[in-house]
Amino acid sequence: MGKITEIRDPIHGFITLNEWERDIVNHPVFQRLRRIRQLGFTDMVYPAAMHNRFEHSLGVMQVATRMFDHIHERRGNFLKAELDFKEDELGRDRVLVRMSSLLHDLGHAPFSHAAEGLMDKDSSTEKPFKHEHYSAVIVCMLMQDVIENHPFNQKYDIKAKDISDFLNGEASLGRSLLWRSLVSGQLDADRADYLLRDSHHIGVAYGSYDLHRLIATLTVAIDPETSSAVLAVEEGGEHAAEALIIARYMMFTQVYFQRTRRAYDQHSVEAIKHLLYDHQKQSNLANKNAFPPPTCKVHVDDYLKWDDWRVFGLINEGKAGDHGSILMERKHHRAVFETPEIPSAADQELAQEIQEALGDDVGFVDCASNSWYKFDSADVPLLLRPGERDEKLTALSTCSSVVNGLKAVERTRIYVPLDKKEKARDTVANTRYEKEKSL
Amino acid sequence: MNITVDIPWKRYALIAELTKRLDSVSLHFGKTALQKLVFFLQEIYQVDCGYDFELYTYGPYDSQLVSDLDLIEHWGCVSVTHVNDMLGGYRIRPTEAVDSIRGKAAEFLDHEKTKQALEDLVLTYGSMTARDLELRATTVYVARNFQRKGETATIEKICRLVAQIKPKFTADEIKQAVVELSEKRHIQFTE
């Protein structure tokens, strides 16, 4: 077993690491996460939002492990009889889940999600890379030795590529794909941790829910409509699951998509874009306004040099352009128009007309569906009468009028520079008046 | 930095159009079928629908598609009801207002490539159950994953991986789906 390291955590008490995991945490690539703030420039609105990806990554590992262990203990026979798992496979999967959840955020850019908009396009898919792609590549390129060659790994033979495949959700995971829902899904350890952690640090209660009850009622079941194995909540845990969904809605509307906080996301992206161009204009990168793509070790090494400390230093030196100055002086763009959270088609068209009327005065347009941690209305499977002959899987929304009533937030906002605020508000009022008059 | 309000009419209108076309063809058109049919449209028929599917044990899935369905249900273009039988799931049906957003994306829907793809999709997959669609969508994802990674995909390799991801399907069911998809040239494998 070796030496156990205990790390004090404000959410989970103590998080324990074995020697193998401690070596991984001590790797410089993981230590970089201490220099990536969890919520970017959220401190401009909630001053205590200073926590980082390092502690969140440890927290996700802790929650994912508790979830896995509970399911294994309670549904071990089901996993073997119905889903063909073998006991030794489950032991290996537990390690895979711990490692993958620990390393899932390795690839974050400075200030976490906001700068994800500065990732280059993957030529094979024509879609922008995400931080998960960087995480997966970093694991394979830079952490192979510390993962594969530790004596503790002799029993499991886990390859860096297994973790990379887990993070990318590759089909090659086979039956282990089931556990990916613990790191990326409706009931995942990632959101289970960040809701509680973000609430704790910024001093709001919106993200609170009963994690212990949620884990105690977590299960695996077969969806009768599709014969698929899914993570579900047992009847009795329905209110814990409801609370998780409400917490997501509240945190999205009050924190993650808070109007001023979102303005600082945009300003930080523009400031970093300025810095990237300045740094890369002499390079042979195709897109000099984007982070180097995770396509070779040189690019990955360059990418990892970007962290919050470096960006803060350059902003402080006045090298981040107009948006860097806005960040220094807290003179953010102002929202002059927003649609309802669930807009009608007419609301969306009005937003478009206002944007056209504002013309060059528009600073930026923000849409909830393009933001991170977006609130969607995807359902949670609920297992009724678990263990009984008439056990049945249904959707939580069929039993919960609260969940059934929550719809995806699709709000759009239009921002203008501070000095154009008054003029823009007149334009918005006039456009709205003309539109209503014409109806 | 985005400086325009871009309404994804194409995505909304596509869901409405599929709902309308499938109403007379399928009794099984619900949230699962919608995910898998749009996945086919994008992957097999190469229609750019704007979604980004990821693989789960329940097949390829994008939560944005659920949100888009939510919104057009809120607008009254479709109705979504829970099916209270042994299998559960949902049924999506058109309302009288289903055509109200068609005009916003008429150019996309009336484009020959989209029209042909929708016709083929509905004819080939429209009447399948959610279970059958999920097996086939997972198979397509697995086969294309081999292709994308430059690995040789044999029928045995595809069947073995699909069987691990979907252990409640028999070997015969999986093999039949692989052969059927291959005959339609919707997946390729090496003999």
Contacts between the chains, C-beta under 8 A, distances in Angstrom:
chain1	res1	chain2	res2	distance
A	82	B	167	7.2
A	82	B	168	7.4
A	83	B	167	5.1
A	84	B	164	7.6
A	84	B	167	4.9
A	124	B	148	6.7
A	127	B	52	6.2
A	169	B	54	5.1
A	169	B	55	5.2
A	169	B	56	7.5
A	170	B	55	7.7
A	170	B	145	6.5
A	171	B	55	5.8
A	171	B	141	6.1
A	171	B	142	4.4
A	171	B	145	4.3
A	171	B	146	8.0
A	171	B	161	5.8
A	171	B	165	7.0
A	172	B	145	7.3
A	172	B	161	6.9
A	174	B	161	5.8
A	174	B	164	3.4
A	174	B	165	6.3
A	175	B	164	4.3
A	175	B	165	6.7
A	175	B	167	6.7
A	177	B	55	6.8
A	177	B	56	6.9
A	177	B	57	5.4
A	177	B	165	5.6
A	178	B	57	5.1
A	180	B	56	6.9
A	181	B	56	6.4
A	181	B	57	7.3
A	184	B	54	7.5
A	185	B	56	7.0
A	222	B	168	6.1
A	223	B	58	6.7
A	223	B	88	7.8
A	224	B	86	6.3
A	224	B	87	5.0
A	224	B	88	6.1
A	225	B	30	7.8
A	225	B	32	6.3
A	225	B	87	4.6
A	225	B	88	5.5
A	225	B	89	4.1
A	225	B	130	5.0
A	225	B	131	6.7
A	226	B	32	5.8
A	226	B	58	6.2
A	226	B	59	7.6
A	226	B	130	5.2
A	226	B	131	5.0
A	226	B	134	4.5
A	227	B	131	5.6
A	227	B	134	7.8
A	227	B	166	7.0
A	227	B	168	3.9
A	227	B	169	6.4
A	228	B	57	5.3
A	228	B	58	4.1
A	228	B	59	7.1
A	228	B	134	6.3
A	228	B	166	6.7
A	228	B	168	7.4
A	229	B	57	4.9
A	229	B	167	7.2
A	229	B	168	7.5
A	230	B	57	6.6
A	230	B	58	6.0
A	266	B	1	6.0
A	269	B	1	6.8
A	270	B	1	5.9
A	342	B	71	7.0
A	342	B	74	5.5
A	344	B	74	7.8
A	344	B	75	6.4
A	345	B	75	5.7
A	345	B	100	7.6
A	345	B	101	6.6
A	345	B	104	8.0
A	348	B	5	7.3
A	348	B	7	4.8
A	349	B	7	7.5
A	351	B	5	4.6
A	352	B	5	4.4
A	352	B	7	6.6
A	354	B	5	8.0
A	355	B	3	7.8
A	355	B	4	6.1
A	355	B	5	4.6
A	362	B	3	4.9
A	362	B	4	7.9
A	363	B	3	7.7
A	364	B	1	4.8
A	364	B	2	6.1
A	364	B	3	5.9
A	365	B	2	4.9
A	365	B	3	5.9
A	365	B	4	6.1
A	365	B	5	5.5
A	366	B	2	7.4
A	367	B	2	7.4
A	367	B	5	7.8
A	367	B	6	7.8
A	369	B	64	6.7
A	369	B	67	6.4
A	370	B	2	7.4
A	374	B	67	7.7
A	376	B	63	4.5
A	376	B	64	7.3
A	376	B	66	5.8
A	376	B	67	4.6
A	376	B	70	7.9
A	377	B	66	6.2
A	377	B	67	6.6
A	377	B	70	5.2
A	378	B	63	4.9
A	378	B	66	5.0
A	392	B	88	7.7
A	393	B	88	6.9
A	394	B	88	5.5
A	395	B	82	7.0
A	395	B	88	7.3
A	397	B	82	7.7
A	398	B	82	4.9
A	398	B	84	7.9
A	407	B	70	4.8
A	407	B	71	7.6
A	407	B	74	6.1
A	408	B	66	7.2
A	408	B	67	3.5
A	408	B	70	4.7
A	408	B	71	6.8
A	410	B	67	6.9
A	410	B	71	5.7
A	412	B	5	5.9
A	414	B	5	7.3
